[in-house]
């Protein structure tokens, strides 16, 4: 089916998985900002495209 949006957290096999990711440059604690088709870091400028998700 499509993407079920139940909030920031999804349950996968009993493990809480965050949909938000940390910045690989800044490390844990710095979240990447969620955009429609990409994620970006407001601190260092890093960004990555979201695969498959098109608005
Ligand atoms: Zn960063």
PDB file of the backbone (N, CA, C, O) and the ligand in Angstrom, with CONECT records:
HET     ZN  A 101       1
ATOM      1  N   UNK A   1       0.843  -1.190   0.000  1.00  0.00           N
ATOM      2  CA  UNK A   1       0.000   0.000   0.000  1.00  0.00           C
ATOM      3  C   UNK A   1       0.879   1.242   0.000  1.00  0.00           C
ATOM      4  O   UNK A   1       2.093   1.156  -0.189  1.00  0.00           O
ATOM      5  N   UNK A   2       0.270   2.372   0.209  1.00  0.00           N
ATOM      6  CA  UNK A   2       1.029   3.618   0.188  1.00  0.00           C
ATOM      7  C   UNK A   2       1.766   3.851   1.486  1.00  0.00           C
ATOM      8  O   UNK A   2       1.981   2.942   2.287  1.00  0.00           O
ATOM      9  N   UNK A   3       2.141   5.089   1.662  1.00  0.00           N
ATOM     10  CA  UNK A   3       2.895   5.425   2.855  1.00  0.00           C
ATOM     11  C   UNK A   3       1.932   5.754   3.997  1.00  0.00           C
ATOM     12  O   UNK A   3       1.139   6.692   3.918  1.00  0.00           O
ATOM     13  N   UNK A   4       2.025   4.973   5.030  1.00  0.00           N
ATOM     14  CA  UNK A   4       1.185   5.223   6.193  1.00  0.00           C
ATOM     15  C   UNK A   4       1.880   6.210   7.113  1.00  0.00           C
ATOM     16  O   UNK A   4       2.940   5.917   7.666  1.00  0.00           O
ATOM     17  N   UNK A   5       1.293   7.353   7.270  1.00  0.00           N
ATOM     18  CA  UNK A   5       1.918   8.359   8.117  1.00  0.00           C
ATOM     19  C   UNK A   5       1.272   8.344   9.485  1.00  0.00           C
ATOM     20  O   UNK A   5       0.133   8.778   9.661  1.00  0.00           O
ATOM     21  N   UNK A   6       1.994   7.854  10.414  1.00  0.00           N
ATOM     22  CA  UNK A   6       1.466   7.768  11.764  1.00  0.00           C
ATOM     23  C   UNK A   6       2.256   8.660  12.701  1.00  0.00           C
ATOM     24  O   UNK A   6       2.197   8.499  13.920  1.00  0.00           O
ATOM     25  N   UNK A   7       2.992   9.598  12.135  1.00  0.00           N
ATOM     26  CA  UNK A   7       3.773  10.471  12.989  1.00  0.00           C
ATOM     27  C   UNK A   7       5.252  10.281  12.743  1.00  0.00           C
ATOM     28  O   UNK A   7       5.657   9.723  11.723  1.00  0.00           O
ATOM     29  N   UNK A   8       6.047  10.742  13.672  1.00  0.00           N
ATOM     30  CA  UNK A   8       7.488  10.690  13.476  1.00  0.00           C
ATOM     31  C   UNK A   8       8.049   9.306  13.726  1.00  0.00           C
ATOM     32  O   UNK A   8       9.166   8.997  13.310  1.00  0.00           O
ATOM     33  N   UNK A   9       7.290   8.486  14.392  1.00  0.00           N
ATOM     34  CA  UNK A   9       7.830   7.201  14.785  1.00  0.00           C
ATOM     35  C   UNK A   9       7.079   6.064  14.099  1.00  0.00           C
ATOM     36  O   UNK A   9       5.865   6.112  13.904  1.00  0.00           O
ATOM     37  N   UNK A  10       7.828   5.072  13.752  1.00  0.00           N
ATOM     38  CA  UNK A  10       7.212   3.884  13.185  1.00  0.00           C
ATOM     39  C   UNK A  10       7.702   2.674  13.964  1.00  0.00           C
ATOM     40  O   UNK A  10       8.842   2.628  14.427  1.00  0.00           O
ATOM     41  N   UNK A  11       6.838   1.724  14.094  1.00  0.00           N
ATOM     42  CA  UNK A  11       7.236   0.516  14.804  1.00  0.00           C
ATOM     43  C   UNK A  11       7.641  -0.554  13.810  1.00  0.00           C
ATOM     44  O   UNK A  11       6.900  -0.881  12.882  1.00  0.00           O
ATOM     45  N   UNK A  12       8.806  -1.082  14.020  1.00  0.00           N
ATOM     46  CA  UNK A  12       9.295  -2.127  13.135  1.00  0.00           C
ATOM     47  C   UNK A  12       9.830  -3.268  13.987  1.00  0.00           C
ATOM     48  O   UNK A  12      10.918  -3.185  14.555  1.00  0.00           O
ATOM     49  N   UNK A  13       9.047  -4.323  14.061  1.00  0.00           N
ATOM     50  CA  UNK A  13       9.479  -5.488  14.828  1.00  0.00           C
ATOM     51  C   UNK A  13       9.696  -5.176  16.297  1.00  0.00           C
ATOM     52  O   UNK A  13      10.568  -5.755  16.946  1.00  0.00           O
ATOM     53  N   UNK A  14       8.904  -4.267  16.808  1.00  0.00           N
ATOM     54  CA  UNK A  14       9.018  -3.926  18.224  1.00  0.00           C
ATOM     55  C   UNK A  14      10.074  -2.881  18.494  1.00  0.00           C
ATOM     56  O   UNK A  14      10.220  -2.423  19.627  1.00  0.00           O
ATOM     57  N   UNK A  15      10.808  -2.500  17.473  1.00  0.00           N
ATOM     58  CA  UNK A  15      11.835  -1.471  17.657  1.00  0.00           C
ATOM     59  C   UNK A  15      11.321  -0.127  17.180  1.00  0.00           C
ATOM     60  O   UNK A  15      10.753  -0.016  16.094  1.00  0.00           O
ATOM     61  N   UNK A  16      11.522   0.875  17.986  1.00  0.00           N
ATOM     62  CA  UNK A  16      11.128   2.205  17.570  1.00  0.00           C
ATOM     63  C   UNK A  16      12.138   2.760  16.572  1.00  0.00           C
ATOM     64  O   UNK A  16      13.318   2.929  16.878  1.00  0.00           O
ATOM     65  N   UNK A  17      11.643   3.034  15.381  1.00  0.00           N
ATOM     66  CA  UNK A  17      12.544   3.601  14.389  1.00  0.00           C
ATOM     67  C   UNK A  17      12.135   5.019  14.062  1.00  0.00           C
ATOM     68  O   UNK A  17      10.981   5.280  13.721  1.00  0.00           O
ATOM     69  N   UNK A  18      13.061   5.914  14.165  1.00  0.00           N
ATOM     70  CA  UNK A  18      12.739   7.302  13.854  1.00  0.00           C
ATOM     71  C   UNK A  18      12.784   7.517  12.351  1.00  0.00           C
ATOM     72  O   UNK A  18      13.682   7.027  11.667  1.00  0.00           O
ATOM     73  N   UNK A  19      11.826   8.240  11.858  1.00  0.00           N
ATOM     74  CA  UNK A  19      11.831   8.556  10.438  1.00  0.00           C
ATOM     75  C   UNK A  19      12.843   9.671  10.166  1.00  0.00           C
ATOM     76  O   UNK A  19      13.354   9.818   9.056  1.00  0.00           O
ATOM     77  N   UNK A  20      13.109  10.439  11.204  1.00  0.00           N
ATOM     78  CA  UNK A  20      14.114  11.489  11.045  1.00  0.00           C
ATOM     79  C   UNK A  20      15.504  10.899  11.206  1.00  0.00           C
ATOM     80  O   UNK A  20      15.731  10.007  12.024  1.00  0.00           O
ATOM     81  N   UNK A  21      16.416  11.409  10.420  1.00  0.00           N
ATOM     82  CA  UNK A  21      17.776  10.898  10.472  1.00  0.00           C
ATOM     83  C   UNK A  21      18.720  11.960  11.002  1.00  0.00           C
ATOM     84  O   UNK A  21      18.476  13.162  10.901  1.00  0.00           O
ATOM     85  N   UNK A  22      19.800  11.465  11.566  1.00  0.00           N
ATOM     86  CA  UNK A  22      20.838  12.382  12.012  1.00  0.00           C
ATOM     87  C   UNK A  22      21.721  12.781  10.845  1.00  0.00           C
ATOM     88  O   UNK A  22      21.838  12.054   9.858  1.00  0.00           O
ATOM     89  N   UNK A  23      22.334  13.934  10.970  1.00  0.00           N
ATOM     90  CA  UNK A  23      23.276  14.377   9.950  1.00  0.00           C
ATOM     91  C   UNK A  23      24.563  13.570  10.059  1.00  0.00           C
ATOM     92  O   UNK A  23      25.128  13.454  11.146  1.00  0.00           O
ATOM     93  N   UNK A  24      25.035  13.011   8.942  1.00  0.00           N
ATOM     94  CA  UNK A  24      26.260  12.220   8.970  1.00  0.00           C
ATOM     95  C   UNK A  24      27.497  13.068   9.213  1.00  0.00           C
ATOM     96  O   UNK A  24      28.535  12.551   9.624  1.00  0.00           O
ATOM     97  N   UNK A  25      27.393  14.347   8.967  1.00  0.00           N
ATOM     98  CA  UNK A  25      28.531  15.238   9.188  1.00  0.00           C
ATOM     99  C   UNK A  25      28.575  15.737  10.622  1.00  0.00           C
ATOM    100  O   UNK A  25      29.629  15.762  11.258  1.00  0.00           O
ATOM    101  N   UNK A  26      27.415  16.133  11.114  1.00  0.00           N
ATOM    102  CA  UNK A  26      27.345  16.730  12.448  1.00  0.00           C
ATOM    103  C   UNK A  26      27.212  15.669  13.534  1.00  0.00           C
ATOM    104  O   UNK A  26      27.543  15.908  14.695  1.00  0.00           O
ATOM    105  N   UNK A  27      26.728  14.502  13.145  1.00  0.00           N
ATOM    106  CA  UNK A  27      26.641  13.412  14.094  1.00  0.00           C
ATOM    107  C   UNK A  27      25.320  13.389  14.843  1.00  0.00           C
ATOM    108  O   UNK A  27      24.443  14.227  14.629  1.00  0.00           O
ATOM    109  N   UNK A  28      25.202  12.399  15.734  1.00  0.00           N
ATOM    110  CA  UNK A  28      23.969  12.242  16.507  1.00  0.00           C
ATOM    111  C   UNK A  28      23.625  13.509  17.283  1.00  0.00           C
ATOM    112  O   UNK A  28      24.494  14.144  17.880  1.00  0.00           O
ATOM    113  N   UNK A  29      22.357  13.859  17.261  1.00  0.00           N
ATOM    114  CA  UNK A  29      21.908  15.053  17.964  1.00  0.00           C
ATOM    115  C   UNK A  29      21.462  16.126  16.989  1.00  0.00           C
ATOM    116  O   UNK A  29      20.639  16.978  17.323  1.00  0.00           O
ATOM    117  N   UNK A  30      22.006  16.079  15.786  1.00  0.00           N
ATOM    118  CA  UNK A  30      21.601  17.035  14.759  1.00  0.00           C
ATOM    119  C   UNK A  30      20.721  16.320  13.748  1.00  0.00           C
ATOM    120  O   UNK A  30      21.188  15.492  12.966  1.00  0.00           O
ATOM    121  N   UNK A  31      19.459  16.652  13.778  1.00  0.00           N
ATOM    122  CA  UNK A  31      18.531  16.019  12.854  1.00  0.00           C
ATOM    123  C   UNK A  31      18.586  16.687  11.488  1.00  0.00           C
ATOM    124  O   UNK A  31      18.853  17.881  11.356  1.00  0.00           O
ATOM    125  N   UNK A  32      18.321  15.864  10.477  1.00  0.00           N
ATOM    126  CA  UNK A  32      18.144  16.416   9.146  1.00  0.00           C
ATOM    127  C   UNK A  32      16.712  16.896   9.020  1.00  0.00           C
ATOM    128  O   UNK A  32      15.777  16.201   9.419  1.00  0.00           O
ATOM    129  N   UNK A  33      16.545  18.077   8.470  1.00  0.00           N
ATOM    130  CA  UNK A  33      15.208  18.621   8.278  1.00  0.00           C
ATOM    131  C   UNK A  33      14.509  17.859   7.165  1.00  0.00           C
ATOM    132  O   UNK A  33      15.091  17.570   6.120  1.00  0.00           O
ATOM    133  N   UNK A  34      13.250  17.543   7.416  1.00  0.00           N
ATOM    134  CA  UNK A  34      12.486  16.784   6.437  1.00  0.00           C
ATOM    135  C   UNK A  34      11.843  17.716   5.428  1.00  0.00           C
ATOM    136  O   UNK A  34      11.110  18.636   5.791  1.00  0.00           O
ATOM    137  N   UNK A  35      12.125  17.468   4.159  1.00  0.00           N
ATOM    138  CA  UNK A  35      11.451  18.182   3.088  1.00  0.00           C
ATOM    139  C   UNK A  35      10.690  17.179   2.247  1.00  0.00           C
ATOM    140  O   UNK A  35      10.748  15.973   2.487  1.00  0.00           O
ATOM    141  N   UNK A  36       9.983  17.685   1.269  1.00  0.00           N
ATOM    142  CA  UNK A  36       9.149  16.810   0.456  1.00  0.00           C
ATOM    143  C   UNK A  36       9.983  15.734  -0.227  1.00  0.00           C
ATOM    144  O   UNK A  36       9.618  14.558  -0.227  1.00  0.00           O
ATOM    145  N   UNK A  37      11.091  16.142  -0.800  1.00  0.00           N
ATOM    146  CA  UNK A  37      11.861  15.184  -1.594  1.00  0.00           C
ATOM    147  C   UNK A  37      13.319  15.116  -1.196  1.00  0.00           C
ATOM    148  O   UNK A  37      14.149  14.575  -1.926  1.00  0.00           O
ATOM    149  N   UNK A  38      13.629  15.670  -0.029  1.00  0.00           N
ATOM    150  CA  UNK A  38      15.026  15.619   0.409  1.00  0.00           C
ATOM    151  C   UNK A  38      15.089  15.871   1.898  1.00  0.00           C
ATOM    152  O   UNK A  38      14.117  16.295   2.523  1.00  0.00           O
ATOM    153  N   UNK A  39      16.250  15.601   2.445  1.00  0.00           N
ATOM    154  CA  UNK A  39      16.525  15.948   3.828  1.00  0.00           C
ATOM    155  C   UNK A  39      17.725  16.862   3.832  1.00  0.00           C
ATOM    156  O   UNK A  39      18.627  16.713   3.009  1.00  0.00           O
ATOM    157  N   UNK A  40      17.744  17.798   4.746  1.00  0.00           N
ATOM    158  CA  UNK A  40      18.868  18.714   4.766  1.00  0.00           C
ATOM    159  C   UNK A  40      19.259  19.046   6.191  1.00  0.00           C
ATOM    160  O   UNK A  40      18.440  18.996   7.108  1.00  0.00           O
ATOM    161  N   UNK A  41      20.522  19.385   6.360  1.00  0.00           N
ATOM    162  CA  UNK A  41      21.030  19.793   7.654  1.00  0.00           C
ATOM    163  C   UNK A  41      21.150  21.303   7.669  1.00  0.00           C
ATOM    164  O   UNK A  41      21.788  21.890   6.797  1.00  0.00           O
ATOM    165  N   UNK A  42      20.543  21.924   8.650  1.00  0.00           N
ATOM    166  CA  UNK A  42      20.580  23.377   8.737  1.00  0.00           C
ATOM    167  C   UNK A  42      21.870  23.885   9.333  1.00  0.00           C
ATOM    168  O   UNK A  42      22.105  25.092   9.395  1.00  0.00           O
ATOM    169  N   UNK A  43      22.707  22.962   9.770  1.00  0.00           N
ATOM    170  CA  UNK A  43      23.933  23.369  10.433  1.00  0.00           C
ATOM    171  C   UNK A  43      25.116  23.400   9.480  1.00  0.00           C
ATOM    172  O   UNK A  43      25.868  24.374   9.434  1.00  0.00           O
ATOM    173  N   UNK A  44      25.271  22.313   8.714  1.00  0.00           N
ATOM    174  CA  UNK A  44      26.430  22.233   7.825  1.00  0.00           C
ATOM    175  C   UNK A  44      26.044  22.323   6.358  1.00  0.00           C
ATOM    176  O   UNK A  44      26.907  22.472   5.493  1.00  0.00           O
ATOM    177  N   UNK A  45      24.740  22.232   6.076  1.00  0.00           N
ATOM    178  CA  UNK A  45      24.314  22.372   4.691  1.00  0.00           C
ATOM    179  C   UNK A  45      24.204  21.055   3.950  1.00  0.00           C
ATOM    180  O   UNK A  45      23.851  21.025   2.771  1.00  0.00           O
ATOM    181  N   UNK A  46      24.505  19.975   4.636  1.00  0.00           N
ATOM    182  CA  UNK A  46      24.383  18.659   4.000  1.00  0.00           C
ATOM    183  C   UNK A  46      22.945  18.408   3.591  1.00  0.00           C
ATOM    184  O   UNK A  46      22.011  18.794   4.294  1.00  0.00           O
ATOM    185  N   UNK A  47      22.773  17.761   2.452  1.00  0.00           N
ATOM    186  CA  UNK A  47      21.423  17.329   2.095  1.00  0.00           C
ATOM    187  C   UNK A  47      21.489  16.052   1.292  1.00  0.00           C
ATOM    188  O   UNK A  47      22.492  15.756   0.643  1.00  0.00           O
ATOM    189  N   UNK A  48      20.427  15.316   1.343  1.00  0.00           N
ATOM    190  CA  UNK A  48      20.344  14.093   0.573  1.00  0.00           C
ATOM    191  C   UNK A  48      18.936  13.948   0.042  1.00  0.00           C
ATOM    192  O   UNK A  48      17.975  14.301   0.725  1.00  0.00           O
ATOM    193  N   UNK A  49      18.799  13.432  -1.176  1.00  0.00           N
ATOM    194  CA  UNK A  49      17.478  13.234  -1.759  1.00  0.00           C
ATOM    195  C   UNK A  49      16.792  12.044  -1.126  1.00  0.00           C
ATOM    196  O   UNK A  49      17.433  11.093  -0.678  1.00  0.00           O
ATOM    197  N   UNK A  50      15.486  12.119  -1.101  1.00  0.00           N
ATOM    198  CA  UNK A  50      14.711  10.970  -0.639  1.00  0.00           C
ATOM    199  C   UNK A  50      14.436  10.080  -1.829  1.00  0.00           C
ATOM    200  O   UNK A  50      13.902  10.520  -2.847  1.00  0.00           O
ATOM    201  N   UNK A  51      14.802   8.839  -1.688  1.00  0.00           N
ATOM    202  CA  UNK A  51      14.588   7.922  -2.805  1.00  0.00           C
ATOM    203  C   UNK A  51      13.133   7.537  -2.945  1.00  0.00           C
ATOM    204  O   UNK A  51      12.478   7.154  -1.976  1.00  0.00           O
ATOM    205  N   UNK A  52      12.643   7.643  -4.145  1.00  0.00           N
ATOM    206  CA  UNK A  52      11.307   7.127  -4.434  1.00  0.00           C
ATOM    207  C   UNK A  52      10.171   8.060  -4.078  1.00  0.00           C
ATOM    208  O   UNK A  52       9.116   8.013  -4.710  1.00  0.00           O
ATOM    209  N   UNK A  53      10.361   8.899  -3.088  1.00  0.00           N
ATOM    210  CA  UNK A  53       9.260   9.749  -2.655  1.00  0.00           C
ATOM    211  C   UNK A  53       9.146  10.971  -3.560  1.00  0.00           C
ATOM    212  O   UNK A  53      10.028  11.831  -3.580  1.00  0.00           O
ATOM    213  N   UNK A  54       8.065  11.033  -4.294  1.00  0.00           N
ATOM    214  CA  UNK A  54       7.847  12.204  -5.136  1.00  0.00           C
ATOM    215  C   UNK A  54       6.515  12.838  -4.800  1.00  0.00           C
ATOM    216  O   UNK A  54       5.508  12.151  -4.625  1.00  0.00           O
ATOM    217  N   UNK A  55       6.520  14.137  -4.714  1.00  0.00           N
ATOM    218  CA  UNK A  55       5.320  14.856  -4.319  1.00  0.00           C
ATOM    219  C   UNK A  55       4.330  14.877  -5.479  1.00  0.00           C
ATOM    220  O   UNK A  55       3.242  15.439  -5.353  1.00  0.00           O
TER     221      UNK A  55
HETATM  222 ZN    ZN A 101      25.177  18.715   9.426  1.00  0.00          ZN
END
